[in-house]
Amino acid sequence: MNTAAVVPFVESMRSAAAALRLPGSGLAWLDATRREAMQAFVAHGLPATRNELWKYTTVRGLAQRQYAPRDDKAANRPVDEALFPPEAMDGPRAVFVNGVFRSDLSRLDRLPDGVGLQSLSSALDAEPEPLRFLLGAPKDAGDDGFTLLNRALWADGVVLRVAAGVHVRGPLHVVHVGVAADAATAWHLRSLIELGDDARLAIVEHHVGEAAAGHLANLVCNIKLHEQAHLDWVGIQRAGADATLLRCTDIQLHDDATLDFHALELGGKLARHEIRVDLAGARSRFESRGAFVLHQRQHADTELLVTHRGRDTFSHASWRGVADDRARGVVHGRILVLPGADGADGGFYNKNLLLSPSAEIDTRPALEIYADEVRANHGATVGQLDENVLFYLRSRGIPLEMARRILVRAFCAVTLERIEPPSLREHCLALLVEQLREAST
């Protein structure tokens, strides 16, 4: 996308870079990284549909918008308690409101021994050198306009480290909240999650927001799992109806490391998550299950890019999508098996339902295999509800809309059935039912 076509957005981001005093200002290596990233963003602009990873997600409307560089009142804005995880999921949590870390709403005093969690800005102030490898790295060939913006403008994030051998009982919650402000605001957060050898942790990542909060959240996260580490990660996305949520997550797994990922995508006007998984270590494993339910004019895009690099690695993905009204869903699952990754076993499966003739779901499974002795499978379907099953339910006295909700709930619930603990699984199912109820009104 050429810069001339995106002047309002580009100019608002360039103005933000000039006006904001960002964390780490004065560190020569970080200032240079930010300048380089902003120059690259201005030169290349936002991603266009000719970029294969953005083929079905256009940002033309977003490109014509301008955003405030920050919400100056975010540190004191009230937040509806209903937006937070229910008390049944009590535990440590880190809370960001409109991109600003809120210690008053967080519960970091409940962290167990061996777990370090702090805001990125605090970690940078205390000890910048250990973060230099992450924050000062040159731009990557895979960077698009939004990841370049994140490199240039990140203002905070989470630094979470679990020491070797530490097994954390109960999940840790990271909550991103969008609330109404004086103007639509863009915020950019960067996070680091690292588990030492044989460490074990569960994270629940919540994205929630008020309906009127039309902000832009641009989040980048780097996850590193060392040998025999195990991470259970659940992402619950129900951002505000007018919000734009863009996420890019880079994951690296070393020998015998395991990551189990569950996702529930329900909110936002435009929500996109690009997940890049590098199975670098021998016998590393990645399993993912996800569901999205969209209505009205929502647009959700999941890009799941798995690279098998080590020997005897394993990946399995099962995603399901539902679109109603004029909503659009995009699911791209790519399995890349590199030379030397013998014994790799990869699978990607995506099933989808269209509940309206105006809805659309684009699904693209892909395999690239450059090694021997490999097992790899993929499959994708897009269809409608079975009219015979609907007729059966209606013949038992169940109204049409209720019958549709029953079938769609069962269709999506398959991807959530392995979430632990049970209270979290029930919470996800309740949110799914609520979304289905809203979609039918």
C-alpha positions as CSV (number, residue, x, y, z in Angstrom):
1,M,0.0,0.0,0.0
2,N,1.6,3.2,-1.0
3,T,2.1,5.9,1.5
4,A,0.0,8.5,-0.4
5,A,-3.1,6.4,0.2
6,V,-2.6,6.2,3.9
7,V,-1.6,9.8,4.8
8,P,-4.0,10.3,7.7
9,F,-2.9,7.2,9.6
10,V,0.7,7.5,8.7
11,E,0.8,11.1,9.8
12,S,-0.9,10.4,13.1
13,M,1.7,7.7,13.8
14,R,4.6,9.9,12.8
15,S,3.3,12.7,15.0
16,A,3.0,10.3,17.9
17,A,6.7,9.3,17.5
18,A,7.7,12.9,17.6
19,A,5.5,13.9,20.5
20,L,5.7,11.0,22.9
21,R,8.5,10.4,25.4
22,L,8.7,6.6,25.2
23,P,10.3,4.3,27.7
24,G,14.0,3.9,27.3
25,S,14.5,7.3,25.6
26,G,18.2,8.2,25.8
27,L,19.4,4.6,25.3
28,A,21.3,4.9,22.0
29,W,20.6,1.4,20.8
30,L,16.8,1.7,21.5
31,D,16.5,5.1,20.1
32,A,18.2,3.9,16.9
33,T,15.9,0.9,16.7
34,R,12.8,3.0,17.1
35,R,14.0,5.5,14.4
36,E,14.8,2.7,11.9
37,A,11.4,1.1,12.4
38,M,9.5,4.3,12.0
39,Q,11.4,5.1,8.8
40,A,10.7,1.7,7.4
41,F,7.0,2.1,8.3
42,V,6.7,5.4,6.5
43,A,8.5,4.0,3.5
44,H,6.4,0.8,3.2
45,G,3.0,1.9,4.7
46,L,0.4,-0.5,5.8
47,P,0.1,-4.1,4.5
48,A,-1.9,-4.5,1.3
49,T,-3.9,-7.4,0.1
50,R,-1.0,-8.3,-2.3
51,N,0.8,-9.5,0.9
52,E,-0.2,-13.1,1.1
53,L,-0.8,-13.0,4.8
54,W,-3.2,-10.0,4.4
55,K,-4.9,-11.3,1.2
56,Y,-8.4,-11.3,2.7
57,T,-8.0,-8.5,5.3
58,T,-8.0,-5.0,4.0
59,V,-7.1,-2.0,6.1
60,R,-8.2,0.7,3.7
61,G,-10.7,2.1,6.1
62,L,-8.3,2.0,9.0
63,A,-5.7,3.8,6.9
64,Q,-7.9,6.9,6.6
65,R,-8.3,7.2,10.3
66,Q,-6.3,9.3,12.8
67,Y,-5.7,8.2,16.4
68,A,-4.6,10.0,19.5
69,P,-1.1,8.9,20.6
70,R,-2.2,8.1,24.1
71,D,-5.0,8.4,26.6
72,D,-3.7,10.8,29.3
73,K,-6.5,9.7,31.7
74,A,-6.0,6.0,31.3
75,A,-4.2,5.6,34.7
76,N,-7.3,6.8,36.5
77,R,-10.3,5.8,34.4
78,P,-12.9,3.6,36.1
79,V,-13.3,0.1,34.8
80,D,-16.6,-1.9,35.1
81,E,-15.9,-4.9,37.3
82,A,-18.0,-7.0,35.0
83,L,-15.2,-6.8,32.4
84,F,-12.7,-8.6,34.6
85,P,-12.5,-12.4,34.9
86,P,-15.1,-13.8,37.4
87,E,-14.0,-14.5,41.0
88,A,-14.1,-18.2,40.2
89,M,-10.9,-17.5,38.3
90,D,-9.2,-15.7,41.1
91,G,-5.4,-15.4,41.0
92,P,-2.5,-13.2,40.0
93,R,-3.3,-10.8,37.2
94,A,-1.7,-7.9,35.3
95,V,-4.1,-5.3,33.9
96,F,-3.7,-2.7,31.1
97,V,-6.4,-0.1,30.5
98,N,-6.2,1.7,27.1
99,G,-2.6,0.5,26.9
100,V,-1.5,1.7,30.3
101,F,-0.4,-0.6,33.1
102,R,-2.7,-0.3,36.2
103,S,-1.0,-1.5,39.3
104,D,-4.1,-0.6,41.3
105,L,-6.2,-3.2,39.3
106,S,-3.4,-5.8,39.1
107,R,-2.6,-8.5,41.7
108,L,1.1,-9.0,41.4
109,D,1.6,-9.6,45.2
110,R,0.1,-13.1,44.6
111,L,2.9,-14.3,42.4
112,P,4.5,-17.6,43.6
113,D,8.2,-17.9,44.2
114,G,10.2,-18.3,41.0
115,V,7.9,-16.2,38.9
116,G,8.8,-12.7,38.0
117,L,6.2,-10.4,36.4
118,Q,6.5,-6.7,35.8
119,S,5.6,-4.1,33.2
120,L,8.1,-3.7,30.4
121,S,8.7,-0.1,31.1
122,S,9.6,-0.9,34.7
123,A,11.9,-3.7,33.6
124,L,13.7,-1.4,31.2
125,D,14.2,1.3,33.8
126,A,15.6,-1.2,36.3
127,E,17.9,-3.2,34.0
128,P,17.9,-2.5,30.3
129,E,20.7,-4.6,29.0
130,P,19.0,-8.0,29.4
131,L,16.2,-6.7,27.1
132,R,18.5,-5.4,24.4
133,F,18.4,-8.7,22.4
134,L,14.6,-8.5,22.3
135,L,14.1,-4.7,21.8
136,G,17.2,-3.8,19.9
137,A,17.0,-6.5,17.3
138,P,17.0,-5.2,13.7
139,K,13.8,-5.4,11.8
140,D,12.8,-8.8,10.5
141,A,12.0,-9.7,6.9
142,G,8.6,-10.8,8.1
143,D,7.7,-7.5,9.7
144,D,4.7,-5.7,8.2
145,G,3.5,-2.2,8.8
146,F,2.0,-2.9,12.2
147,T,4.9,-4.8,13.6
148,L,7.2,-2.0,12.4
149,L,4.9,0.4,14.2
150,N,5.1,-1.7,17.3
151,R,8.9,-1.6,17.2
152,A,8.8,2.1,16.9
153,L,6.1,3.1,19.3
154,W,5.7,0.4,22.0
155,A,5.1,2.1,25.4
156,D,4.7,-0.9,27.7
157,G,3.9,-4.6,28.0
158,V,4.5,-7.6,30.2
159,V,7.8,-9.2,31.1
160,L,7.1,-12.6,32.6
161,R,9.8,-15.1,33.5
162,V,9.4,-18.5,35.2
163,A,12.6,-20.0,36.7
164,A,13.8,-23.4,35.8
165,G,12.0,-26.3,37.5
166,V,9.1,-24.1,38.8
167,H,5.6,-25.5,38.4
168,V,3.0,-22.8,38.9
169,R,-0.4,-24.0,40.1
170,G,-3.4,-22.1,38.8
171,P,-3.5,-19.7,35.9
172,L,-2.0,-16.2,35.7
173,H,-4.3,-13.6,34.0
174,V,-3.2,-10.8,31.6
175,V,-6.1,-8.5,31.0
176,H,-6.3,-5.8,28.3
177,V,-9.2,-3.5,28.7
178,G,-10.5,-0.8,26.3
179,V,-12.7,1.9,27.8
180,A,-14.2,5.0,26.3
181,A,-11.8,8.0,26.2
182,D,-11.8,11.6,24.9
183,A,-10.7,10.3,21.5
184,A,-10.0,7.0,19.7
185,T,-6.5,6.1,20.8
186,A,-3.8,3.8,19.4
187,W,-1.6,1.9,21.8
188,H,1.3,-0.4,21.1
189,L,2.4,-3.0,23.6
190,R,5.3,-5.5,23.5
191,S,5.6,-8.5,25.8
192,L,8.1,-11.2,26.7
193,I,7.2,-14.6,28.2
194,E,10.0,-17.0,29.0
195,L,9.9,-20.3,30.8
196,G,13.1,-21.9,32.0
197,D,14.0,-25.6,31.7
198,D,11.2,-27.9,33.0
199,A,9.1,-24.9,34.1
200,R,5.3,-25.1,33.8
201,L,2.8,-22.3,33.6
202,A,-0.8,-21.5,32.6
203,I,-1.7,-18.1,31.2
204,V,-5.2,-16.7,30.4
205,E,-5.1,-13.7,28.2
206,H,-8.3,-11.6,28.2
207,H,-9.1,-8.9,25.7
208,V,-12.3,-7.0,26.8
209,G,-13.8,-3.6,26.1
210,E,-16.8,-1.3,26.2
211,A,-18.9,-1.2,23.0
212,A,-18.1,2.5,22.4
213,A,-14.3,2.2,22.7
214,G,-13.1,2.4,19.1
215,H,-9.5,2.2,19.8
216,L,-6.6,0.5,18.0
217,A,-4.5,-2.0,20.0
218,N,-1.3,-3.2,18.4
219,L,0.2,-6.0,20.4
220,V,3.4,-8.0,19.8
221,C,4.4,-10.9,22.1
222,N,7.6,-13.1,22.1
223,I,7.3,-16.5,23.9
224,K,10.3,-18.7,24.5
225,L,10.0,-22.2,26.1
226,H,13.3,-23.8,27.1
227,E,13.9,-27.5,27.4
228,Q,11.0,-29.6,28.8
229,A,9.0,-26.4,29.6
230,H,5.2,-26.5,29.3
231,L,2.9,-23.6,28.7
232,D,-1.0,-23.7,28.7
233,W,-2.2,-20.6,27.0
234,V,-5.9,-19.6,26.7
235,G,-6.9,-16.4,24.7
236,I,-10.3,-15.0,25.3
237,Q,-11.1,-12.1,22.9
238,R,-14.2,-10.1,23.4
239,A,-13.0,-6.6,22.6
240,G,-15.5,-3.7,22.1
241,A,-17.8,-3.7,19.1
242,D,-15.9,-0.8,17.4
243,A,-12.4,-1.9,18.4
244,T,-9.5,-2.9,16.2
245,L,-7.2,-5.5,17.8
246,L,-4.1,-6.6,15.9
247,R,-1.8,-9.2,17.5
248,C,1.4,-10.9,16.4
249,T,2.8,-13.7,18.6
250,D,6.2,-15.3,18.0
251,I,6.8,-18.6,19.8
252,Q,10.0,-20.6,20.0
253,L,10.1,-24.1,21.5
254,H,13.3,-25.9,22.5
255,D,13.9,-29.6,23.0
256,D,10.9,-31.5,24.5
257,A,9.0,-28.2,25.1
258,T,5.2,-28.1,24.8
259,L,2.6,-25.4,24.2
260,D,-1.2,-26.0,24.4
261,F,-3.2,-23.1,23.0
262,H,-6.9,-22.5,23.1
263,A,-8.6,-19.4,21.5
264,L,-12.1,-18.0,21.6
265,E,-12.6,-15.0,19.2
266,L,-15.8,-13.2,19.7
267,G,-15.4,-9.4,19.8
268,G,-14.0,-6.4,17.9
269,K,-14.8,-4.8,14.6
270,L,-11.5,-6.0,13.2
271,A,-9.5,-8.6,15.1
272,R,-6.4,-10.3,13.6
273,H,-4.0,-12.6,15.3
274,E,-0.8,-13.8,13.5
275,I,0.8,-16.7,15.4
276,R,4.2,-17.8,14.3
277,V,5.4,-21.1,15.9
278,D,9.0,-22.3,15.6
279,L,9.4,-25.9,16.7
280,A,13.2,-25.5,16.9
281,G,13.9,-28.2,19.4
282,A,13.8,-32.0,19.0
283,R,10.4,-33.5,20.1
284,S,8.9,-30.1,20.7
285,R,5.0,-30.0,20.5
286,F,2.4,-27.4,19.7
287,E,-1.3,-28.0,19.9
288,S,-4.0,-25.4,19.2
289,R,-7.8,-25.3,19.2
290,G,-9.8,-22.3,18.5
291,A,-13.3,-21.0,17.6
292,F,-14.7,-17.7,16.3
293,V,-18.3,-16.6,16.2
294,L,-19.0,-13.4,14.2
295,H,-22.1,-11.4,13.4
296,Q,-23.1,-8.1,11.9
297,R,-20.0,-6.7,10.1
298,Q,-17.3,-8.2,12.2
299,H,-14.0,-9.3,10.6
300,A,-11.7,-11.9,12.3
301,D,-8.4,-13.2,10.8
302,T,-6.3,-16.0,12.3
303,E,-2.9,-16.7,10.7
304,L,-1.4,-19.8,12.1
305,L,2.2,-20.4,10.8
306,V,3.9,-23.4,12.1
307,T,7.6,-24.2,11.3
308,H,9.0,-27.7,12.0
309,R,12.7,-27.3,12.4
310,G,13.8,-29.9,14.9
311,R,13.6,-33.7,14.6
312,D,10.4,-35.6,15.6
313,T,8.4,-32.5,16.2
314,F,4.6,-32.5,16.5
315,S,1.9,-29.9,15.7
316,H,-1.9,-30.2,15.6
317,A,-4.5,-27.5,15.0
318,S,-8.2,-27.7,15.1
319,W,-10.2,-24.5,14.4
320,R,-13.9,-23.9,13.9
321,G,-15.6,-20.7,12.7
322,V,-19.1,-19.4,12.4
323,A,-20.2,-16.2,10.6
324,D,-23.7,-14.6,10.4
325,D,-25.1,-11.5,8.9
326,R,-22.3,-9.8,6.8
327,A,-19.4,-11.0,8.9
328,R,-16.2,-12.3,7.5
329,G,-13.8,-14.8,8.9
330,V,-10.3,-15.7,7.7
331,V,-8.3,-18.8,8.7
332,H,-4.9,-19.5,7.3
333,G,-3.0,-22.6,8.6
334,R,0.5,-23.2,7.1
335,I,2.7,-26.1,8.1
336,L,6.3,-25.7,7.0
337,V,8.7,-28.7,7.4
338,L,12.3,-27.6,6.9
339,P,15.2,-29.8,5.7
340,G,16.5,-31.9,8.5
341,A,13.1,-32.0,10.4
342,D,12.7,-35.7,9.8
343,G,10.0,-37.4,11.8
344,A,7.8,-34.3,11.9
345,D,4.1,-34.8,12.3
346,G,1.8,-31.9,11.5
347,G,-1.9,-31.5,11.0
348,F,-4.3,-28.5,10.4
349,Y,-8.1,-28.9,10.3
350,N,-10.6,-26.1,9.9
351,K,-14.4,-26.5,9.8
352,N,-16.8,-23.5,9.3
353,L,-20.4,-22.7,9.2
354,L,-22.1,-19.9,7.3
355,L,-25.5,-18.8,8.9
356,S,-26.3,-16.1,6.3
357,P,-26.0,-15.9,2.5
358,S,-24.1,-12.6,3.0
359,A,-21.5,-14.0,5.4
360,E,-18.1,-15.2,4.2
361,I,-15.3,-17.4,5.5
362,D,-12.0,-17.9,3.7
363,T,-10.0,-20.8,4.8
364,R,-6.5,-21.7,3.5
365,P,-4.7,-24.8,4.7
366,A,-1.2,-25.1,3.3
367,L,1.7,-27.6,3.5
368,E,5.4,-27.1,2.6
369,I,7.5,-30.1,3.1
370,Y,11.3,-30.3,2.5
371,A,12.2,-33.3,4.7
372,D,11.8,-37.1,4.6
373,E,9.8,-39.4,6.8
374,V,7.2,-36.8,7.5
375,R,3.5,-37.1,8.3
376,A,1.4,-34.1,7.4
377,N,-2.3,-33.6,6.8
378,H,-4.7,-30.8,6.3
379,G,-8.4,-30.3,5.7
380,A,-11.0,-27.5,5.5
381,T,-14.7,-27.2,5.0
382,V,-17.3,-24.4,4.7
383,G,-21.0,-25.3,4.9
384,Q,-24.3,-24.6,6.5
385,L,-26.3,-26.1,9.3
386,D,-27.9,-29.5,8.4
387,E,-31.5,-28.8,7.6
388,N,-32.5,-32.4,8.6
389,V,-31.1,-31.9,12.1
390,L,-32.8,-28.5,12.4
391,F,-36.1,-30.1,11.3
392,Y,-35.7,-32.9,13.9
393,L,-35.2,-30.3,16.7
394,R,-38.1,-28.2,15.6
395,S,-40.3,-31.3,15.4
396,R,-39.6,-31.7,19.2
397,G,-41.0,-28.2,19.9
398,I,-37.7,-26.3,19.9
399,P,-38.0,-22.8,18.2
400,L,-35.8,-22.2,15.2
401,E,-33.4,-19.7,16.7
402,M,-32.9,-21.9,19.8
403,A,-32.3,-24.9,17.6
404,R,-29.7,-23.0,15.6
405,R,-27.9,-21.9,18.8
406,I,-27.9,-25.5,20.2
407,L,-26.2,-26.8,17.0
408,V,-23.7,-24.0,16.7
409,R,-22.8,-24.3,20.4
410,A,-22.1,-28.0,20.0
411,F,-20.1,-27.3,16.8
412,C,-17.8,-24.8,18.5
413,A,-17.6,-26.4,22.0
414,V,-15.5,-29.2,20.6
415,T,-12.5,-26.8,20.5
416,L,-13.0,-25.8,24.2
417,E,-13.5,-29.1,25.9
418,R,-9.9,-29.6,27.0
419,I,-9.6,-26.2,28.7
420,E,-8.6,-26.5,32.3
421,P,-9.7,-25.7,35.0
422,P,-13.4,-26.5,34.6
423,S,-14.4,-23.0,35.8
424,L,-12.5,-21.5,32.9
425,R,-14.0,-23.9,30.5
426,E,-17.5,-23.1,31.7
427,H,-16.8,-19.4,31.5
428,C,-15.7,-19.8,27.8
429,L,-18.9,-21.8,27.0
430,A,-21.0,-19.1,28.7
431,L,-19.4,-16.4,26.6
432,L,-20.0,-18.5,23.5
433,V,-23.7,-18.8,24.3
434,E,-23.9,-15.1,25.0
435,Q,-22.4,-14.3,21.6
436,L,-24.8,-16.7,19.9
437,R,-27.7,-15.1,21.7
438,E,-26.6,-11.6,20.5
439,A,-26.1,-12.9,17.0
440,S,-29.7,-14.1,16.8
441,T,-31.3,-10.9,18.0
